[in-house]
Structure formats: structure tokens, C-alpha cells
């Protein structure tokens, strides 16, 4: 796997998670406010993770954590204005 492959995988992860964030704003808010983020968004995150793995291949998927980092960076950290028990 090349450095270019890693950059593309990171971009792919961020694009998929951005779409998840865009289309699930109410669930994200509910999950953060009730400390049930991963339970409320389980199906969406699993579907996004599967799509990501299919697009980048299993070797790159296993070698990196880009998808998980994108969840934190895009779906959680950007919602710092919401009331949540962990901030």
C-alpha cells in the first residue's frame, strides 16, 4: 500500500462519515446528549464501515483506523456545542 492509497482511504472515510453526519443530525444530537451515540447510530456506522471497507479493500482497512478517526473528528468533535456528559 502506497502513501497515495492511504491518503485516498482517509478521504474516503471522511466523505462517508460526512454523509452519515449530514443525514443523521437528529440521531447524533440524541446520542451525544443521552450518552448513547454508538447505540443510536449502530446501524448507520456499521453500514458506513462496510462501505468504507469495500471501497478501500480489506488490507488497507485492517492496517488503518481512518474510519474510526473520521467518526470522532466529524461526527463527535464538531458537535462540541451540544450538551453532552463527556465534555
C-alpha positions, 0 to 999 in steps of 0.5 A: 500500500502506497502513501497515495492509497492511504491518503485516498482511504482517509478521504474516503472515510471522511466523505462517508462519515460526512454523509452519515453526519449530514443525514443523521443530525437528529440521531447524533444530537440524541446520542451525544446528549443521552450518552448513547451515540454508538447505540443510536447510530449502530446501524448507520456506522456499521453500514458506513464501515462496510462501505468504507471497507469495500471501497478501500479493500480489506488490507488497507482497512485492517492496517488503518483506523481512518474510519474510526478517526473520521467518526470522532473528528466529524461526527463527535468533535464538531458537535462540541456545542451540544450538551453532552456528559463527556465534555 
